[in-house]
């Protein structure tokens, strides 16, 4: 009986350890940089690598310090600086061909000006999707951050990730753009791993009932 208990515990530990890992995105909350936005913000132009692990694309972005509430840590970015901007990982994510991953990030919108509905485009590998956030009623101290997610299947051993600010439906450049923070990419556990965990838990439940008897 003791050997069986040890075996079931080993099964559960193995199942828990397989999917356990840190997110595949380094500095996803933009906390580390070679510049300090302090209690305000700094505008970073295209090509800037001041934010560790990221490169500014498009026109420019605003690197936000204490100017408004971050969703994680104390820093975030506005994808529209003095024009339509974007930000991409400086180094592509190492992925396994055919494996499923999930991208999650927190989105809000600059509440200082129009449009009320902020839009950003996400491209991860060959998958592109548009996300929106309604900043109506939000303030710098209460940004109303929302978690967004996108699942994708890797088609290469490395996968690029880019966030872009885009024109809203009226065609007006959103100088008060979408806010971004807390970017993560994680593996989706294989069905076999989930089955393994379930088997171990069922086995332990059975042993518990037997010992009670």
C-alpha atoms as an extended CHARMM CRD file, in Angstrom:
* protein
*
       213  EXT
         1         1  UNK       CA              0.0000000000        0.0000000000        0.0000000000  PROA      1               0.0000000000
         2         2  UNK       CA              2.8470000000        2.3780000000        0.8560000000  PROA      2               0.0000000000
         3         3  UNK       CA              4.4610000000        1.7120000000       -2.5240000000  PROA      3               0.0000000000
         4         4  UNK       CA              1.1750000000        2.4670000000       -4.2840000000  PROA      4               0.0000000000
         5         5  UNK       CA              0.8470000000        5.7560000000       -2.4160000000  PROA      5               0.0000000000
         6         6  UNK       CA              4.3820000000        6.7450000000       -3.4050000000  PROA      6               0.0000000000
         7         7  UNK       CA              3.6360000000        5.8570000000       -7.0360000000  PROA      7               0.0000000000
         8         8  UNK       CA              0.4710000000        7.9820000000       -7.1180000000  PROA      8               0.0000000000
         9         9  UNK       CA              2.2690000000       10.9200000000       -5.5610000000  PROA      9               0.0000000000
        10        10  UNK       CA              5.0020000000       10.5760000000       -8.1840000000  PROA      10              0.0000000000
        11        11  UNK       CA              2.3540000000       10.6360000000      -10.9360000000  PROA      11              0.0000000000
        12        12  UNK       CA              0.8430000000       13.8500000000       -9.5840000000  PROA      12              0.0000000000
        13        13  UNK       CA              4.1950000000       15.5660000000       -9.1390000000  PROA      13              0.0000000000
        14        14  UNK       CA              5.2070000000       14.6250000000      -12.6880000000  PROA      14              0.0000000000
        15        15  UNK       CA              1.9430000000       15.9890000000      -14.0700000000  PROA      15              0.0000000000
        16        16  UNK       CA              2.3380000000       19.2430000000      -12.1870000000  PROA      16              0.0000000000
        17        17  UNK       CA              5.9610000000       19.7230000000      -13.1750000000  PROA      17              0.0000000000
        18        18  UNK       CA              5.5100000000       19.2260000000      -16.9230000000  PROA      18              0.0000000000
        19        19  UNK       CA              3.5920000000       22.4550000000      -17.6030000000  PROA      19              0.0000000000
        20        20  UNK       CA              5.2750000000       24.4590000000      -14.8680000000  PROA      20              0.0000000000
        21        21  UNK       CA              7.5670000000       27.1840000000      -16.2100000000  PROA      21              0.0000000000
        22        22  UNK       CA              8.0710000000       30.9070000000      -16.3310000000  PROA      22              0.0000000000
        23        23  UNK       CA              6.3550000000       32.8560000000      -19.0650000000  PROA      23              0.0000000000
        24        24  UNK       CA              8.2540000000       32.8220000000      -22.3580000000  PROA      24              0.0000000000
        25        25  UNK       CA              8.2770000000       36.6440000000      -22.5040000000  PROA      25              0.0000000000
        26        26  UNK       CA             11.0000000000       38.4340000000      -20.5620000000  PROA      26              0.0000000000
        27        27  UNK       CA             10.1930000000       41.8960000000      -19.1600000000  PROA      27              0.0000000000
        28        28  UNK       CA              6.5470000000       41.5600000000      -20.1850000000  PROA      28              0.0000000000
        29        29  UNK       CA              5.5360000000       44.2970000000      -17.7410000000  PROA      29              0.0000000000
        30        30  UNK       CA              8.1340000000       46.7440000000      -19.1290000000  PROA      30              0.0000000000
        31        31  UNK       CA              9.6770000000       47.3160000000      -15.7100000000  PROA      31              0.0000000000
        32        32  UNK       CA             13.3020000000       47.1560000000      -16.8950000000  PROA      32              0.0000000000
        33        33  UNK       CA             14.7560000000       49.8230000000      -19.1830000000  PROA      33              0.0000000000
        34        34  UNK       CA             17.8200000000       51.9790000000      -19.7880000000  PROA      34              0.0000000000
        35        35  UNK       CA             15.6870000000       55.1000000000      -19.2980000000  PROA      35              0.0000000000
        36        36  UNK       CA             13.5230000000       56.1560000000      -16.3710000000  PROA      36              0.0000000000
        37        37  UNK       CA             10.0970000000       57.6660000000      -17.0780000000  PROA      37              0.0000000000
        38        38  UNK       CA              9.8390000000       58.6150000000      -13.4050000000  PROA      38              0.0000000000
        39        39  UNK       CA              6.4350000000       59.8820000000      -12.3750000000  PROA      39              0.0000000000
        40        40  UNK       CA              5.5110000000       60.8710000000      -15.9370000000  PROA      40              0.0000000000
        41        41  UNK       CA              6.3370000000       59.3850000000      -19.3280000000  PROA      41              0.0000000000
        42        42  UNK       CA              8.9730000000       59.4030000000      -22.0730000000  PROA      42              0.0000000000
        43        43  UNK       CA              8.2810000000       59.2690000000      -25.8080000000  PROA      43              0.0000000000
        44        44  UNK       CA             10.4280000000       56.6470000000      -27.5690000000  PROA      44              0.0000000000
        45        45  UNK       CA             10.8610000000       56.7660000000      -31.3420000000  PROA      45              0.0000000000
        46        46  UNK       CA             10.9980000000       53.9570000000      -33.8680000000  PROA      46              0.0000000000
        47        47  UNK       CA             13.9810000000       51.6700000000      -33.4510000000  PROA      47              0.0000000000
        48        48  UNK       CA             14.4110000000       52.4370000000      -29.7530000000  PROA      48              0.0000000000
        49        49  UNK       CA             15.5460000000       49.4850000000      -27.6300000000  PROA      49              0.0000000000
        50        50  UNK       CA             15.4770000000       51.4260000000      -24.3600000000  PROA      50              0.0000000000
        51        51  UNK       CA             12.8820000000       49.0390000000      -22.8990000000  PROA      51              0.0000000000
        52        52  UNK       CA             14.7820000000       45.8250000000      -22.1980000000  PROA      52              0.0000000000
        53        53  UNK       CA             13.8670000000       43.0300000000      -24.6040000000  PROA      53              0.0000000000
        54        54  UNK       CA             11.6300000000       45.2080000000      -26.8100000000  PROA      54              0.0000000000
        55        55  UNK       CA             12.0240000000       47.3420000000      -29.9390000000  PROA      55              0.0000000000
        56        56  UNK       CA              9.7880000000       50.2900000000      -30.8280000000  PROA      56              0.0000000000
        57        57  UNK       CA              8.1650000000       50.0630000000      -34.2730000000  PROA      57              0.0000000000
        58        58  UNK       CA              5.9640000000       52.4240000000      -36.2580000000  PROA      58              0.0000000000
        59        59  UNK       CA              6.2080000000       56.1050000000      -35.3540000000  PROA      59              0.0000000000
        60        60  UNK       CA              6.6360000000       56.1960000000      -31.5650000000  PROA      60              0.0000000000
        61        61  UNK       CA              5.2530000000       55.0690000000      -28.2200000000  PROA      61              0.0000000000
        62        62  UNK       CA              4.9880000000       56.6320000000      -24.7680000000  PROA      62              0.0000000000
        63        63  UNK       CA              6.8310000000       54.7780000000      -22.0070000000  PROA      63              0.0000000000
        64        64  UNK       CA              4.6630000000       55.3610000000      -18.9450000000  PROA      64              0.0000000000
        65        65  UNK       CA              6.0100000000       55.6750000000      -15.4060000000  PROA      65              0.0000000000
        66        66  UNK       CA              3.7820000000       56.9890000000      -12.6370000000  PROA      66              0.0000000000
        67        67  UNK       CA              1.6830000000       59.0510000000      -15.0440000000  PROA      67              0.0000000000
        68        68  UNK       CA             -1.1260000000       56.5300000000      -14.7020000000  PROA      68              0.0000000000
        69        69  UNK       CA             -1.9710000000       53.2760000000      -12.9350000000  PROA      69              0.0000000000
        70        70  UNK       CA             -0.1340000000       50.2440000000      -14.3120000000  PROA      70              0.0000000000
        71        71  UNK       CA             -1.7590000000       46.8170000000      -14.2890000000  PROA      71              0.0000000000
        72        72  UNK       CA              1.4100000000       45.0660000000      -13.0870000000  PROA      72              0.0000000000
        73        73  UNK       CA              4.3300000000       46.8030000000      -11.4250000000  PROA      73              0.0000000000
        74        74  UNK       CA              4.6350000000       50.5480000000      -11.9840000000  PROA      74              0.0000000000
        75        75  UNK       CA              5.2740000000       50.8910000000      -15.7380000000  PROA      75              0.0000000000
        76        76  UNK       CA              3.3420000000       50.3250000000      -18.9600000000  PROA      76              0.0000000000
        77        77  UNK       CA              3.2360000000       51.6890000000      -22.5160000000  PROA      77              0.0000000000
        78        78  UNK       CA              0.9040000000       53.7720000000      -24.6570000000  PROA      78              0.0000000000
        79        79  UNK       CA              1.1940000000       52.3800000000      -28.1890000000  PROA      79              0.0000000000
        80        80  UNK       CA              0.5940000000       55.8420000000      -29.6470000000  PROA      80              0.0000000000
        81        81  UNK       CA              3.2950000000       58.3750000000      -28.8480000000  PROA      81              0.0000000000
        82        82  UNK       CA              3.3270000000       61.3880000000      -31.1660000000  PROA      82              0.0000000000
        83        83  UNK       CA              2.0200000000       59.0940000000      -33.9160000000  PROA      83              0.0000000000
        84        84  UNK       CA              0.9430000000       55.5300000000      -34.5900000000  PROA      84              0.0000000000
        85        85  UNK       CA              3.4770000000       53.2510000000      -32.9240000000  PROA      85              0.0000000000
        86        86  UNK       CA              4.0770000000       49.6830000000      -31.8680000000  PROA      86              0.0000000000
        87        87  UNK       CA              6.3910000000       47.4690000000      -29.9000000000  PROA      87              0.0000000000
        88        88  UNK       CA              7.8480000000       44.0580000000      -30.6770000000  PROA      88              0.0000000000
        89        89  UNK       CA              9.9960000000       41.5240000000      -28.8920000000  PROA      89              0.0000000000
        90        90  UNK       CA             13.6490000000       42.1540000000      -29.6770000000  PROA      90              0.0000000000
        91        91  UNK       CA             14.2650000000       38.3930000000      -29.7060000000  PROA      91              0.0000000000
        92        92  UNK       CA             11.7110000000       35.9440000000      -31.1060000000  PROA      92              0.0000000000
        93        93  UNK       CA             10.1600000000       33.4050000000      -28.7460000000  PROA      93              0.0000000000
        94        94  UNK       CA             11.5830000000       29.8690000000      -28.8950000000  PROA      94              0.0000000000
        95        95  UNK       CA              8.6510000000       27.6110000000      -29.7700000000  PROA      95              0.0000000000
        96        96  UNK       CA              7.9770000000       23.9890000000      -30.7340000000  PROA      96              0.0000000000
        97        97  UNK       CA              6.4470000000       23.4440000000      -34.1700000000  PROA      97              0.0000000000
        98        98  UNK       CA              2.8620000000       22.2170000000      -33.7990000000  PROA      98              0.0000000000
        99        99  UNK       CA              2.6250000000       23.0870000000      -30.0990000000  PROA      99              0.0000000000
       100       100  UNK       CA             -0.1850000000       25.3110000000      -28.8280000000  PROA      100             0.0000000000
       101       101  UNK       CA              0.5210000000       28.4800000000      -26.8620000000  PROA      101             0.0000000000
       102       102  UNK       CA             -1.5670000000       31.2030000000      -25.3050000000  PROA      102             0.0000000000
       103       103  UNK       CA             -0.7060000000       34.8930000000      -25.3760000000  PROA      103             0.0000000000
       104       104  UNK       CA             -2.2410000000       36.9920000000      -22.6080000000  PROA      104             0.0000000000
       105       105  UNK       CA             -1.8130000000       40.7000000000      -21.9650000000  PROA      105             0.0000000000
       106       106  UNK       CA             -3.5370000000       43.5380000000      -20.1360000000  PROA      106             0.0000000000
       107       107  UNK       CA             -5.0970000000       46.3170000000      -22.1910000000  PROA      107             0.0000000000
       108       108  UNK       CA             -6.5110000000       49.7180000000      -21.3080000000  PROA      108             0.0000000000
       109       109  UNK       CA             -6.6040000000       53.0880000000      -23.0580000000  PROA      109             0.0000000000
       110       110  UNK       CA             -5.1230000000       56.5430000000      -22.6110000000  PROA      110             0.0000000000
       111       111  UNK       CA             -8.0120000000       58.4340000000      -20.9400000000  PROA      111             0.0000000000
       112       112  UNK       CA             -6.6490000000       61.8950000000      -21.8160000000  PROA      112             0.0000000000
       113       113  UNK       CA             -8.2600000000       62.1800000000      -25.2410000000  PROA      113             0.0000000000
       114       114  UNK       CA            -10.2050000000       60.6370000000      -28.1410000000  PROA      114             0.0000000000
       115       115  UNK       CA            -11.1460000000       58.2430000000      -29.5140000000  PROA      115             0.0000000000
       116       116  UNK       CA            -12.9750000000       56.5980000000      -26.6200000000  PROA      116             0.0000000000
       117       117  UNK       CA            -12.5240000000       53.1490000000      -28.1550000000  PROA      117             0.0000000000
       118       118  UNK       CA             -8.8410000000       52.2790000000      -28.4210000000  PROA      118             0.0000000000
       119       119  UNK       CA             -7.6560000000       49.6540000000      -30.8890000000  PROA      119             0.0000000000
       120       120  UNK       CA             -4.5160000000       47.5950000000      -31.1140000000  PROA      120             0.0000000000
       121       121  UNK       CA             -3.4440000000       44.8660000000      -33.4880000000  PROA      121             0.0000000000
       122       122  UNK       CA             -1.5270000000       41.8500000000      -32.2570000000  PROA      122             0.0000000000
       123       123  UNK       CA              0.5850000000       39.6730000000      -34.5140000000  PROA      123             0.0000000000
       124       124  UNK       CA              2.0930000000       36.5060000000      -33.0950000000  PROA      124             0.0000000000
       125       125  UNK       CA              3.7070000000       34.3090000000      -35.7150000000  PROA      125             0.0000000000
       126       126  UNK       CA              1.2280000000       34.0150000000      -38.5970000000  PROA      126             0.0000000000
       127       127  UNK       CA             -1.7820000000       34.8980000000      -36.4060000000  PROA      127             0.0000000000
       128       128  UNK       CA             -3.1410000000       38.4560000000      -36.3710000000  PROA      128             0.0000000000
       129       129  UNK       CA             -6.0530000000       39.7390000000      -34.2890000000  PROA      129             0.0000000000
       130       130  UNK       CA             -7.6100000000       43.1070000000      -33.4510000000  PROA      130             0.0000000000
       131       131  UNK       CA             -8.4380000000       44.0470000000      -29.8570000000  PROA      131             0.0000000000
       132       132  UNK       CA            -10.4270000000       47.0180000000      -28.5410000000  PROA      132             0.0000000000
       133       133  UNK       CA            -10.9120000000       48.7870000000      -25.2230000000  PROA      133             0.0000000000
       134       134  UNK       CA            -13.5600000000       51.3770000000      -24.3350000000  PROA      134             0.0000000000
       135       135  UNK       CA            -11.9390000000       54.0110000000      -22.1210000000  PROA      135             0.0000000000
       136       136  UNK       CA            -15.1960000000       55.8760000000      -21.4300000000  PROA      136             0.0000000000
       137       137  UNK       CA            -15.3210000000       56.8380000000      -17.7490000000  PROA      137             0.0000000000
       138       138  UNK       CA            -11.7770000000       55.6600000000      -17.0250000000  PROA      138             0.0000000000
       139       139  UNK       CA             -9.1580000000       57.8580000000      -15.3550000000  PROA      139             0.0000000000
       140       140  UNK       CA             -5.3890000000       57.7660000000      -14.8330000000  PROA      140             0.0000000000
       141       141  UNK       CA             -5.9210000000       56.4580000000      -11.3050000000  PROA      141             0.0000000000
       142       142  UNK       CA             -8.4960000000       53.8970000000      -12.4320000000  PROA      142             0.0000000000
       143       143  UNK       CA             -7.5240000000       52.6600000000      -15.8850000000  PROA      143             0.0000000000
       144       144  UNK       CA             -9.8990000000       49.6930000000      -15.9410000000  PROA      144             0.0000000000
       145       145  UNK       CA             -7.3080000000       47.2330000000      -17.2510000000  PROA      145             0.0000000000
       146       146  UNK       CA             -8.7350000000       44.1640000000      -19.0050000000  PROA      146             0.0000000000
       147       147  UNK       CA             -6.9800000000       40.8600000000      -19.6660000000  PROA      147             0.0000000000
       148       148  UNK       CA             -6.9950000000       39.8230000000      -23.3250000000  PROA      148             0.0000000000
       149       149  UNK       CA             -5.8680000000       36.5010000000      -24.7520000000  PROA      149             0.0000000000
       150       150  UNK       CA             -5.0590000000       34.8150000000      -28.0410000000  PROA      150             0.0000000000
       151       151  UNK       CA             -4.1370000000       31.1740000000      -28.6280000000  PROA      151             0.0000000000
       152       152  UNK       CA             -1.8990000000       30.1140000000      -31.5000000000  PROA      152             0.0000000000
       153       153  UNK       CA             -0.1480000000       27.0870000000      -32.9460000000  PROA      153             0.0000000000
       154       154  UNK       CA              3.5800000000       27.5250000000      -33.5580000000  PROA      154             0.0000000000
       155       155  UNK       CA              4.6300000000       26.9390000000      -37.1690000000  PROA      155             0.0000000000
       156       156  UNK       CA              8.3300000000       27.5690000000      -36.6130000000  PROA      156             0.0000000000
       157       157  UNK       CA             11.0000000000       27.1240000000      -33.9590000000  PROA      157             0.0000000000
       158       158  UNK       CA             10.9090000000       30.8570000000      -33.2930000000  PROA      158             0.0000000000
       159       159  UNK       CA              7.8300000000       33.0800000000      -33.1410000000  PROA      159             0.0000000000
       160       160  UNK       CA              7.7260000000       36.8740000000      -33.4500000000  PROA      160             0.0000000000
       161       161  UNK       CA              5.3630000000       38.9880000000      -31.3420000000  PROA      161             0.0000000000
       162       162  UNK       CA              4.2950000000       42.5430000000      -32.1970000000  PROA      162             0.0000000000
       163       163  UNK       CA              1.6910000000       44.9850000000      -30.8510000000  PROA      163             0.0000000000
       164       164  UNK       CA              0.5960000000       47.8960000000      -33.0630000000  PROA      164             0.0000000000
       165       165  UNK       CA             -1.5860000000       50.9540000000      -32.6060000000  PROA      165             0.0000000000
       166       166  UNK       CA             -3.9170000000       51.4680000000      -35.5800000000  PROA      166             0.0000000000
       167       167  UNK       CA             -6.3150000000       54.0550000000      -36.9660000000  PROA      167             0.0000000000
       168       168  UNK       CA             -9.7480000000       53.9660000000      -35.3680000000  PROA      168             0.0000000000
       169       169  UNK       CA            -12.9080000000       53.6810000000      -37.4720000000  PROA      169             0.0000000000
       170       170  UNK       CA            -13.0830000000       57.4700000000      -37.9660000000  PROA      170             0.0000000000
       171       171  UNK       CA             -9.6150000000       57.4820000000      -39.5360000000  PROA      171             0.0000000000
       172       172  UNK       CA             -8.2520000000       59.8800000000      -36.9290000000  PROA      172             0.0000000000
       173       173  UNK       CA             -4.7400000000       58.9940000000      -35.6850000000  PROA      173             0.0000000000
       174       174  UNK       CA             -5.1080000000       57.9840000000      -32.0110000000  PROA      174             0.0000000000
       175       175  UNK       CA             -2.4740000000       60.1070000000      -30.2710000000  PROA      175             0.0000000000
       176       176  UNK       CA             -4.1620000000       58.9040000000      -27.0850000000  PROA      176             0.0000000000
       177       177  UNK       CA             -3.7520000000       55.2370000000      -27.8430000000  PROA      177             0.0000000000
       178       178  UNK       CA             -4.1480000000       51.7600000000      -26.4240000000  PROA      178             0.0000000000
       179       179  UNK       CA             -2.2540000000       51.0210000000      -23.2000000000  PROA      179             0.0000000000
       180       180  UNK       CA             -0.3700000000       47.7250000000      -22.8450000000  PROA      180             0.0000000000
       181       181  UNK       CA              1.0680000000       45.8770000000      -19.8520000000  PROA      181             0.0000000000
       182       182  UNK       CA              1.7400000000       42.4120000000      -18.3660000000  PROA      182             0.0000000000
       183       183  UNK       CA              2.4650000000       40.4820000000      -21.5920000000  PROA      183             0.0000000000
       184       184  UNK       CA              2.8200000000       36.6950000000      -21.1910000000  PROA      184             0.0000000000
       185       185  UNK       CA              3.1600000000       33.6890000000      -23.4990000000  PROA      185             0.0000000000
       186       186  UNK       CA              2.6720000000       30.2210000000      -21.9970000000  PROA      186             0.0000000000
       187       187  UNK       CA              2.4530000000       26.6470000000      -23.2120000000  PROA      187             0.0000000000
       188       188  UNK       CA             -0.9620000000       25.0240000000      -23.2940000000  PROA      188             0.0000000000
       189       189  UNK       CA             -0.6550000000       21.6980000000      -21.3660000000  PROA      189             0.0000000000
       190       190  UNK       CA             -0.8930000000       18.5890000000      -23.5130000000  PROA      190             0.0000000000
       191       191  UNK       CA             -4.0790000000       16.4760000000      -23.0210000000  PROA      191             0.0000000000
       192       192  UNK       CA             -1.8780000000       13.5810000000      -21.8870000000  PROA      192             0.0000000000
       193       193  UNK       CA             -0.5010000000       15.7170000000      -19.0510000000  PROA      193             0.0000000000
       194       194  UNK       CA             -4.0060000000       16.6170000000      -17.9030000000  PROA      194             0.0000000000
       195       195  UNK       CA             -5.0270000000       12.9370000000      -18.0480000000  PROA      195             0.0000000000
       196       196  UNK       CA             -1.9580000000       11.9820000000      -16.0120000000  PROA      196             0.0000000000
       197       197  UNK       CA             -2.8340000000       14.4940000000      -13.3090000000  PROA      197             0.0000000000
       198       198  UNK       CA             -6.4550000000       13.3230000000      -13.2530000000  PROA      198             0.0000000000
       199       199  UNK       CA             -5.3960000000        9.6980000000      -12.9030000000  PROA      199             0.0000000000
       200       200  UNK       CA             -3.1960000000       10.4960000000       -9.9260000000  PROA      200             0.0000000000
       201       201  UNK       CA             -5.9040000000       12.5240000000       -8.1720000000  PROA      201             0.0000000000
       202       202  UNK       CA             -8.5040000000        9.8050000000       -8.7040000000  PROA      202             0.0000000000
       203       203  UNK       CA             -6.0990000000        7.2300000000       -7.3100000000  PROA      203             0.0000000000
       204       204  UNK       CA             -5.4400000000        9.2960000000       -4.1900000000  PROA      204             0.0000000000
       205       205  UNK       CA             -9.1620000000        9.8350000000       -3.6730000000  PROA      205             0.0000000000
       206       206  UNK       CA             -9.6930000000        6.0690000000       -3.8590000000  PROA      206             0.0000000000
       207       207  UNK       CA             -6.9840000000        5.4430000000       -1.2730000000  PROA      207             0.0000000000
       208       208  UNK       CA             -8.5020000000        8.0320000000        1.0270000000  PROA      208             0.0000000000
       209       209  UNK       CA            -11.9070000000        6.3420000000        0.8960000000  PROA      209             0.0000000000
       210       210  UNK       CA            -10.2900000000        2.9470000000        1.5480000000  PROA      210             0.0000000000
       211       211  UNK       CA             -8.4090000000        4.2110000000        4.6060000000  PROA      211             0.0000000000
       212       212  UNK       CA            -11.6200000000        5.7200000000        5.9900000000  PROA      212             0.0000000000
       213       213  UNK       CA            -13.3110000000        2.3280000000        5.7450000000  PROA      213             0.0000000000
